[in-house]
Amino acid sequence: MSSNDRMASFTYTGGPVAASPRTLAGLGQPIPYEYEPSFLNRFRDVERKVAEVFETDQDIVLMQGEAVLGLEAAAKGLCRPGMTALNLVSGIFGKWFGDWMRALGVEVIEIEVEWNEAIDPAEVQKALDDNPAIELVAVVQSETPSGTVNPMAEIGPMANKAGALTIVDAVSAFGGSPVRTSEWELDITVAGAQKCLGGPPGVALVSVSDRAWAALEANPDAPRSSYLSLLDWKASWIESGRTKFPYTVSVSDINGIDAALDELLEEGLEASFARHDRAARACRAGVRAMGLDLWAASDEVASHGVTAVTVPDGLDNQVVIEHVRSAYGVMLSDGEHADMKERVFRLGHMGPASRSLNPVVALTALGQGLADFGVSTDIGAAVEAAMKVLEEPVDATAGAAVS
Ligand SMILES: *Cc1c(COP(=O)(O)O)cnc(C)c1O
């Protein structure tokens, strides 16, 4: 068996992330018929738990495909040719969303910032004031490829006040930092299970407001009788009193996600947010102490889930990442997509990777990997700096929060 046939011992990526033993046990349960009462109850429970993490009483739709399915369903459901939308771009996923909307015939007004920065809410307010035709605002809460976050608490209410609906990509925020769907007045919010929840990729977790349902129903172009249809879920599942699925659901994924949600909610959302924040601060402290540059322009815009590190001049990050994987069994990420791919290393600290001393392992792997290519990195200083942060008493073991 070569090292290419084995999974790395440590996974610190932008997702999917390594699942916890409890989640793996959930995934390994027997595969039930989807209409067994016990599974129907579990599916409804998962919806309730997802709503708890979204901090909302909106309807939850669990679409059976990777999070991109939920994003595409939201775009196709709410967009109409000739409508005006505001797209906020601080990275790849925001850029893609604009392309989708333009392909659907939408007049897209775009605010784009450098991909190491966050959207400025004052600019959003100005665009809304200047363009009363805006019916839709699209934004990515956590731009995973760039390791940055946007100020949703300000952007959501602004859009709502201007009479616009919001589509929010909260895929990598969910479970690792607050997604206050109701308080922030968000309309369609999409998350994935394979990021901070530490679940399997394969289900899109979608929260839909009453206003968004009304807009979907009023849109003749919204997908119907389609895998991309949110309305099918409403007509079949919700309106049957949650007894009839529109199609067979991914039962094993739901079992795994249920276990991951139990683990998260037993620990408590705030404890999980604190754990992710602490891992992120430890990584940033370590990167600085090692003498490397953080990609994010400031700590305020840096992500809770991944720490992006600027690739030192003259170095090929692909070669370093492959070396770190094969020599040390540690899987790190690059910038993953298009323009970001070659520019950063990403140390992922989502889900189980935010626990314990994982940030120290990630920092050590990056530091040693770079040193092996002649970059001078002070690994000892990085470990010390990270440990200063990790000494803080957030319970990093599985289970209950420290009181
Ligand atoms: C992971 C992620 C998605 C889903 O995209 P994949 O590349 O298919 O995993 C969408 N948006 C954001 C912000 C993500 O982090």
The ligand as an SDF file (V2000), in Angstrom:
LIG
                    3D

 15 15  0  0  0  0  0  0  0  0999 V2000
  -17.9760   24.3180    1.1940 C   0  0  0  0  0  0  0  0  0  0  0  0
  -18.7160   25.4940    0.7350 C   0  0  0  0  0  0  0  0  0  0  0  0
  -19.7080   25.4090   -0.2390 C   0  0  0  0  0  0  0  0  0  0  0  0
  -20.0240   24.1000   -0.8920 C   0  0  0  0  0  0  0  0  0  0  0  0
  -19.1330   23.9390   -1.9180 O   0  0  0  0  0  0  0  0  0  0  0  0
  -18.2090   22.7050   -2.1810 P   0  0  0  0  0  0  0  0  0  0  0  0
  -17.0100   23.2840   -2.8650 O   0  0  0  0  0  0  0  0  0  0  0  0
  -18.9890   21.8110   -3.0670 O   0  0  0  0  0  0  0  0  0  0  0  0
  -17.8800   22.0570   -0.8790 O   0  0  0  0  0  0  0  0  0  0  0  0
  -20.3780   26.5440   -0.6020 C   0  0  0  0  0  0  0  0  0  0  0  0
  -20.1140   27.7360   -0.0240 N   0  0  0  0  0  0  0  0  0  0  0  0
  -19.1590   27.8680    0.9130 C   0  0  0  0  0  0  0  0  0  0  0  0
  -18.9060   29.2000    1.5030 C   0  0  0  0  0  0  0  0  0  0  0  0
  -18.4470   26.7530    1.3240 C   0  0  0  0  0  0  0  0  0  0  0  0
  -17.5080   26.8520    2.2670 O   0  0  0  0  0  0  0  0  0  0  0  0
  1  2  1  0
  2  3  1  0
  2 14  2  0
  3  4  1  0
  3 10  2  0
  4  5  1  0
  5  6  1  0
  6  7  2  0
  6  8  1  0
  6  9  1  0
 10 11  1  0
 11 12  2  0
 12 13  1  0
 12 14  1  0
 14 15  1  0
M  END
$$$$
